[in-house]
């Protein structure tokens, strides 16, 4: 069936499977199981191999949902889910929604004290948890009445449950709450973002619109990043279900395990974060350099030729050139799309992957927008943009400066209801005209592509009154092997004028320097200073980094590998002591 919009394919199934304008997550899952009952749904290869087809997954979901209802679970009740990515995580998530409930996924790396507080805060009476989290959380005084272990006994738990019927449930509707997703809490206590079924499903269908991500049922999606995070939840888990595709759950975050999963699963759509993509690219280029200067120069020349063909003739010859010598060895050859999110990816990184024959789909958004609001489609990719605005939403730039840069604001069906039990934060999120204020700074071009320049809270104002966005400077270092982490921030350069200088806090790459046999602190510092000087030469003078601070321990990060900027600012003094001038 030829469709103009991705959601047109719902038309034959309205009334029977889709009751409202948009399907709920559970309706979408039921439709997938109806259309492709024997197709693989949820797969993992480690620590043990599990393969569950759609029909079997649907049976499991109904069985657990029936148990939930039999234990007093009602429409709108909350259930907490905390665990590593796995088929059982997926089935637990869908079971809560099938019973009409609200799922509260938590980060498995979260401190127990914080998790207990959020369980109480959401008044959750049911807990699905991994390993030691199952043992530790949900004890006396937590309000939890029933616990299910995802890792130890869920198989036996399912066998002990009687079969259920979907008709027994008080199903949610599209405007009902589906999930409460907690932000990382780097600027204070966590805020619980309230997202409806409509928020998620309108986001999913816009992402797979023909103008953006052209996915098919035969695609294989890889859930590497934590599924409690909105980006992987929507862009992999819900997107995979919408296409009735196979979803492979990563056996761990190690590169070795990832490569094994890609090979065994025949993954075609992979989602990662800039840190991961830069690490993979550095690894491939390291192999090229190890073969000698001639090979290095030849590969560089062929990459430029490949990039030229793609830009001028819209033809991808990179896979043909580099398939055997690089891509197949790294188990990247089968990939149809690489999806990047969780932070801006350096244009140079994107360009090099494209030259190797791999297509990126870069997105932008926030948890409060379910989370994607723009996507950079592979067939119309603008290398410096973070994507084209979705068709069903409005995007505005609030109070733009002379360069058109202002705060990005959003309206549309992807925007959340606000924050759980936090009316003050909710009122701050939306302005009087109903625009969701993102806190991000950027501008739109004539084709409605968004370009980000930074976070409004991180803005540095120099002595000359110029605005400098730390994220823009940090992007220049993404492919520097010597640097594991970098955070650019302002420091008070002149108390009288309140003007700021620019400082880079840097954690060196121990792996890189060990591979070169460099262990002396002084030598490491010299290399880092030279890198910063090299980047400064690429920048306008007012954007130059004035001083650097080299730290001996890694900077704290979120589960999506973003530096916790406010936390770091509190940990590291903003004085000249221990710094190096540049």
Secondary structure, 3 states (H helix, E strand, C coil): CCCCCHHHHHHHHECCCECCCCCCHHHHHHHHHHHCCCCEEEEECCCCCEEEEHHHHHHHHHHHHHHHHHCCCCCCCEEEEECCCCHHHHHHHHHHHHCCCEEEEECCCCCHHHHHHHHHHCCCCEEEECHHHHHHCCCCCCCCCEEEECCCCHHHHHHHCCCCCHHHCCCCCCCCEEEEEECCCCCCCCCEEEEEHHHHHHHHHHHCCCCCCCCCCCCEEEECCCCCCHHHHHHHHHHHHHCCCEEEECCCCCHHHHHHHHHHHCCCEEEECHHHHHHHHHHHHHHHHHCCHHHHHHHHHHHHHHHHHHHHHCCCCHHHHHHHHHHCCCCCCCCCEEEECCCCCCHHHHHHHHHCCCCEEEEEEEHHHCEEEEEECHHHCCCCCCEEECCCEEEEEECCCCCCCEEEEEEECCCCCEECCCHHHHHHHECCCCCEEEEEEEEECCCCEEEEEEEHHHCEECCCCCEECHHHHHHCCCCCCCEEEEEEEEEEEECCCCEEEEEEEEEECHHHHHHCCCCCHHHHHHHHHHHHHHHHHHCCHHHCCCEEEEECCCCCECCCCCECHHHHHHHCCCCCCCCEEC
